[in-house]
Amino acid sequence: MNITSKVIEIYRKYYICPHCLGRCFALLGTATTNLDRGYSLLLSITMENHDLYLSRDKDNENVAIDNLRILAENANFLPSQKVLENEGIEYNLIKVMKKCYLCNDLFLNLQPHVDKAKESVINREFESILVGSRPDSSILNREDIFKAEFNLLNSESFKGHFNRAVGKKISSELNVPAVFKYPDLTFLFSLSFENFSVEINIRSIFIAGRYNKLIRGIPQTRWICKTCQGKGCDLCNNSGKMYKTSVEELISPEFIYRSIASGSKFHGAGREDIDVRMLGNGRPFILELENPMIRSLELNKILKRVNKKNSRKVKIFDLRYSNKKEVINIKTKSEISKKTYKVLVEASKNLSFNKFRFNQKISDLKSQLENQKISQRTPNRVSHRRADKIREKTIYEIEGRFLKPQLFEFIIKTQGGTYIKELIHGDNGRTIPSFSEIFNNPLSVLELDVIGTEE
């Protein structure tokens, strides 16, 4: 069955609008729209049958009249109606009032969809859009059955047609491009034959930077109370948190305020313990701002406000725009990066070290640990929230300084993710080997600082 025959057979049984007719053959021909394609098909078939009628071939005359009547009555095609009128051939107008079988005349007036989308983004800042849709199952099922009935192998989906047509109109009226990769806004239409709704998905803003934590006693991110799960209880003084503040809570409010975002997520390249300072060149982080109204931020001004407000607590620097892909990368890199620590260590009081003996132990540490792997079973202190497994980590460099007979300072460069406290005291044999094992003396960590990171 050729295209002309298929079109005639379609309109013998159904009325569909020119938009949907064009969609039935959308993969044939390029550089046009479904409306133009559908109208061209109807016009060419009208011309073909008008020519056939004018040939006065009795065998074909009745076929031509029948086809012209189908297009005039069932397709409501004005040129076919005019041909019949000019030739003095009657046709029935009663059937003209039908709505499109496939779209219920949706494609004849897309402006309500465009207007609704525009209303939903008033006062929002964005530079690109994308349109998606969720047609009701009744729309999709009807179209699938229709395609199968007429063996339409070169058709486009209802979704693809709608998304493109509405996307072009919204793009034009908002004067922003429609893009497939990383749009600032995505309009998602829920469609049925009777009505529709639209919701917007707003791409988060990602701000990368580095931070110093200048004080001890605060976690990297907000720590929800385990007892009340953030609702507030006696244990957390009704704050919902185990700690009053965090690096995240000190940094993020200014960004949220300036972008008019609904909230944020803090992504760090690893994390330091609550009682550990993050010094030196800082720890990489990415702040994800959710549902922002404003996307163009003055990062330098925000940096200055954050640092001024949190003087002696937290410092941020090297701010720049980032993306979701980099969030994944910094999580991965944190495990293979190199980190340098400064540790203040105390030996047990039942055995004192002089400087000479200490230097001997430093030599032992270097020979047994430098550029070697250690095995660390998940520490007892975090075993309640982390999988119990053995991790192998590389120790790169160790330097030591004798302060007092029982007080030492170490500078240690290790692979990211190494448990430094356990490297010192051994965690009852869960880290092998440890400084305590090599010193043959129990050692404990008094202070720990991260003083450098290398990606």
Buried (B, 14 or more C-beta within 10 A) or exposed (E): EEBBEBBBBBBEEBBBBBBBBBBBBBEEEEEEBBBBBBBBBBBEBBEBBBEBBEEEEEEBBEBBBEBBBBBBBBBBBEBBBEBBEEEEBEBEEEBBEBBBBBBBBBBBEBEEBBEBBBEEBEEBBBEBBBBBBBBBEEBBEBBEEBBEEBEBEEBBBBBBBBBBBBBBBBBEEBEBEBBEEEBBBBBBBEBBBEEBEBEBEBBBBBBBBBBBBBEBEBBBBBBBBEEBEEEBBEEBEEBBBBBEBBBBBBBBBBBBEBBBBEEBBBBBBBBBBBEBBBBBBBBBBBBBBBBBBBBEBEBEEBBEBBBEEBEEBBBBEEBEEBBBEBBEBBBEBBEEBBBBBBBBBBBEEEEEBEEEBBEEBBEBBBEBBBEEEBEBBBBEEEEEEEEEEEBEBBBBBBBBBBBEBBBBBBBBBBBBBBBBBBBBBBBEEBBEBBBBBBBEBBBEBEBBBBBBBEE
